[in-house]
Amino acid sequence: MSDGVLEYTRKNAIRRRRIARLIIFGFTVAVLVSAHGTGFRIRDLYRGIPNIIQFLTEDLLPPRFSVWRRFLGPTLETIAMSYAGTFLSVVFAAPLGFLAARNVSPYPIVMQIARATAVFMRTIPPIVWALLLVSIVGIGPFAGTIALGLSGAGMLIKSYADSIEDIDAGQIEAVRATGAGTFAVMMKGVVPQFSPSFVSWSLYRFDLNIRSAAVVGLVGAGGLGFSLSTAVRLFRYQEAAVAILWILGLILAIEFVTAKLRGHLI
């Protein structure tokens, strides 16, 4: 190896080390500034450990399992909200996903509008949608269902569009070469390749909606989250522990079911 190559390698290694040190320094400064800005102190956290232990052992635990039936209805409500919200998301996102994909969108302006819609809907968290909708339609699962549908649609539009852009263009050209029209090209060349991703992303959104349903319920949008919020506001922490266990069990059950469905359908 020539001296020039060795010198270039040495300088490149030095430059990489300097960049790594700069990144570490910037990250450290950002952490310290963030800690100062939020008032985070390790000392205060350490001093709060006895209060945390006391809350867990005396207030939260053991769960009051005698009231488990009280959460059965909200559990079913949470599942219904998640399912209906996912259905709304899929119905809204499927056509916009095709319009947002660069390789099948009819016009660039249509693609940009579809992508801008996805960004807008994805930017607003489900709990913010729920806050707005509770103010509009009132407390209850209807507001939660619409909130889950709107927030999920933004994610699915982008996911569907990215999946469509990754399909094999050769299969589309082969169908088009037979003289097929636009609709036939979509049904024969695009949809068969997109279907596995469509199923996978839709089931994943349903999985996420179970978690989100518990969160939007905290602001009055129904389901287990609303029951949990009510128990906490009334200082019934042992009942709140039961609600938390219901949420955990529901999430694990839905993950198991969606994993099985994904394995059979894909």
Protein Blocks (a to p, Z undefined) as FASTA:
>chain_A
ZZklmmmmmmmmmmmmmmmmmmmmmmmmmmmmmmmmnopafklmmmmmmmmmmmmmmmmp
ccdfklmmmmmmmmmmmmmmmmmmmmmmmmmmmmmmmmmpmklpfbfklmmmmmmmmmmm
mmpcfklmmmmmmmmnogcjklmmmmmmmmmmmmmmmmmmmmmmmpcfklmmmmmmnopa
fklmmmmmmmmmmmmmmmmmmmmmmmmmmmmmmmmmmnongpjklmmmmmmmnopaklmm
mmmmmmmmmmmmmmmmmmmmmmmmZZ
